[in-house]
Amino acid sequence: MSTLLTISYGDTETGPELLEAALSVLAEAGGMFEIETIQLGEELVKLGYDQGFSEDELRKIHCSHILFIAPTKENITKNLCEALQIPDVRETYGTAQAYLNDEYAIFEPSDLTPSAMLDTAIMLLKHTQQIETAERIKKALKSVDPELPTEKFIQAVIAKLWTN
């Protein structure tokens, strides 16, 4: 059964590439998600949404209860936490962070690297009880050089998913 997941590519130069890379690894590893994409950050601020999101984006998060985001230049996580009544306390795993309450979860990397996005994906998988898939990615990550360029890094992780 798939889990509804809201995603946002962020508004940094590398955010979309990193999120796409993480989503491809999730899919290859067997992650079960139905994806809903929303826009957050700088573009919405320019349109007059001071908090970096509109009511439509917030409604979509209310439907899925889970948000996976690439970092944003506008650093809107605090605003989302306030809107969703999530305490300003986070859990961390490696270079991943999650903001959680009983109803909502926001997952984002603390770093603009592919390994940070995958740490975040692992945390997300564990939250959605997809433990085997999380462990598969975690094992693959251990045997891949984090200094590789994004595309080569992701290809190497995918190649290791089913061989460890």
C-alpha positions in Angstrom: 0.0 0.0 0.0 1.3 3.4 -1.0 1.7 6.3 1.4 0.6 9.8 0.3 3.7 12.1 0.3 3.8 15.8 -0.4 7.1 17.0 -1.8 8.6 20.4 -2.6 11.7 21.0 -4.7 12.7 24.0 -2.8 14.1 27.2 -4.3 17.8 26.6 -4.2 19.8 25.9 -7.4 20.5 22.3 -6.5 17.4 21.5 -4.5 15.3 20.0 -7.4 18.2 17.9 -8.6 18.8 16.5 -5.1 15.2 15.8 -4.5 14.8 14.0 -7.8 17.9 12.0 -7.0 16.4 10.9 -3.6 13.1 10.1 -5.2 14.8 7.9 -7.8 16.6 6.0 -5.1 13.4 5.6 -3.1 11.6 4.2 -6.1 14.5 1.8 -7.0 14.7 0.6 -3.4 11.0 -0.2 -3.3 9.6 2.8 -1.5 5.8 2.9 -1.7 4.7 6.5 -2.1 2.0 8.4 -4.0 3.6 11.8 -4.7 1.9 15.2 -4.6 4.1 18.1 -5.5 3.7 21.6 -4.1 5.6 24.9 -4.5 7.2 26.5 -1.5 9.6 29.4 -1.0 10.9 32.4 -2.9 8.5 32.3 -5.8 5.4 32.3 -3.5 6.9 35.1 -1.4 7.3 37.2 -4.7 3.6 36.5 -5.3 2.7 38.0 -2.0 2.6 34.9 0.3 4.8 36.2 3.0 5.1 32.9 4.8 6.4 31.2 1.6 3.3 29.0 1.0 -0.4 29.5 0.1 -3.5 27.9 1.5 -3.6 25.5 -1.4 -0.1 24.1 -0.5 -1.1 23.9 3.2 -4.3 22.0 2.2 -2.2 19.4 0.3 0.0 18.9 3.4 -3.2 18.5 5.5 -4.2 15.6 3.1 -0.9 13.7 3.2 0.3 14.7 6.7 3.9 14.2 5.4 6.2 16.7 3.7 9.6 15.9 2.1 11.4 19.1 1.1 14.7 20.2 -0.5 16.2 23.2 1.4 14.7 26.6 0.7 16.5 30.0 0.3 13.6 31.5 2.2 14.1 29.0 5.1 10.2 28.6 5.5 10.2 25.5 7.7 9.6 27.6 10.8 6.5 29.1 9.2 5.2 25.7 8.2 5.8 24.4 11.7 3.7 27.3 13.1 0.9 26.7 10.6 0.8 23.0 11.4 1.3 23.5 15.1 4.5 21.5 15.2 6.8 22.3 18.1 10.1 24.0 17.2 11.9 20.8 18.2 13.4 18.5 15.6 14.7 14.9 15.5 17.9 14.3 13.5 19.5 11.4 11.7 22.9 12.0 10.2 22.3 15.1 8.0 18.5 14.8 8.1 16.1 16.6 10.3 12.4 16.1 10.9 9.8 18.2 12.6 7.0 16.1 14.1 3.8 16.3 16.0 1.0 13.7 16.4 -0.4 14.6 13.1 2.2 16.0 10.8 5.8 15.4 9.8 8.2 17.6 7.8 11.5 16.0 6.6 14.3 18.1 5.2 18.1 17.7 4.9 20.4 20.0 6.9 22.9 19.9 4.0 22.7 20.4 0.3 24.3 17.1 -0.6 22.9 13.8 -2.1 23.9 11.9 1.0 21.9 14.4 3.1 18.8 13.9 0.9 19.2 10.1 1.3 19.6 10.4 5.1 16.3 12.3 5.0 14.7 9.7 2.8 15.8 7.0 5.3 14.2 9.0 8.1 11.0 9.4 6.1 10.9 5.6 5.3 11.3 4.7 9.0 8.5 7.2 9.9 6.2 5.5 7.3 7.1 2.0 8.6 9.0 1.1 5.4 11.9 -0.2 7.5 13.3 -2.8 5.1 13.5 -0.2 2.3 15.2 2.2 4.8 17.8 -0.4 5.7 18.4 -1.2 2.1 19.3 2.4 1.3 21.3 2.7 4.5 23.5 -0.3 3.6 24.0 0.9 0.1 25.1 4.4 1.3 27.8 2.9 3.5 29.6 1.5 0.5 29.5 4.6 -1.8 32.0 7.5 -1.8 30.0 10.6 -0.7 32.4 12.8 -2.7 31.1 11.6 -6.0 29.2 14.1 -8.2 25.4 13.8 -7.6 24.6 11.7 -10.7 27.4 9.2 -10.2 26.7 9.0 -6.5 23.0 8.2 -7.1 23.9 5.6 -9.8 26.3 4.0 -7.4 23.8 3.9 -4.6 21.2 2.4 -6.9 23.7 -0.2 -8.1 24.4 -1.3 -4.5 20.7 -1.5 -3.4 20.2 -5.1 -4.3 23.8 -6.4 -4.0 24.4 -5.8 -0.2 
